[in-house]
Amino acid sequence: MAKPSSSNNQQHAKVQSRAARVAASQGKGSTLKCLSGETPNEEAQAVETSQSASSMTMHRDLKRDLKGGSGVKSTSRTSRASPSGTAAAMKSLAQRHAASLRPSLSIDEISQEARRIVMENDATALAALIDGLTAERGVAERSKHIDEILAVKPDMFVAFIDRFVQLILSPHKKAAQSAASVLPVMAKLAPARVAKHLSVLIEGFDQATEGGRDGLVSTFAALCTASVAYQKRLEPVLEKALEVAEPKSLRRWAEVILPALKGEPHARARAVVEGRLPRIPRSLALPIATFLGVKLRPGSQTG
């Protein structure tokens, strides 16, 4: 075994000296236990019981030296797929999803017509845009105006939640896609108003267009984030969504659904995703496995 270097000995002596001063200032001789295995939490408690500012300062210095001094190894370990790491990833995704439901444009960045509707709070003109989403022509422009208004003043859409519930289940792809942008924001802004339509939305999931289902998943996840009370009703349809999702959609839906669920519903939904990994192409399964913090078994994927 290599002998400690002189610099390490000096650092160790410095730490011992400071520990002795702390013990003397408090009338305790047990502070030196920090050098022989006392945990950082125990040391923090000793700091809190200190009666003088000088003693607190010396404790902080001691803690710093124990953590960062040469020759002192950290006892912390980072697991490749630790639960805390996965939880942090889930929290980060939940925050990103919540951020995506907030206004993202300034009024100066939107078109003249959308700006006029916002400035005048023109609900009649907004209603005309919404009704025109099922027309044969001009849908793209109307959808653009709706997206712009949503990004600047989303509360204007609360009065039209009932209409967007109908549109997200519509066979008109562009109308359903526009509703898929609006309804998740409404689930965050006015969750109780959206939750009134849960039975209709859940029953219509299977018949919705691809864009409509994508919006429904985001809407359901937003409701679960707003209140755990919605989890019980939504857990079955969310698990079903993860089970039937196209391989290319599975990653996106997993990243939206899993962070929104808590406790056993989260564990069951996660198990559904993990169970699908061997049944989808490896190129699509790998990023999902990374997100979940699990390893793929070689040769277990199709394609």
Secondary structure, DSSP 4 states (H G I P E B T S, - for coil): -PPPPHHHHHHHHHHHHHHHHHHHHHT-S-GGGGGGT--HHHHHHHHHT--SHHHHHHHHHHHHHHHHSTT--------TT-HHHHHHHHHHHHHHHHHHTS----GGGS-HHHHHHHHHT-HHHHHHHHHGGGSSSSHHHHHHHHHHHHHH-GGGGGGGHHHHHHHHT-S-HHHHHHHHHHHHHHHHHSHHHHHTTHHHHHHTTTTS-HHHHHHHHHHHHHHHHH-GGGHHHHHHHHHHHHHHS-HHHHHHHHHHHGGG--HHHHHHHHHHHHHHGGGSBHHHHHHHHHHHT-PPPTT-SB-
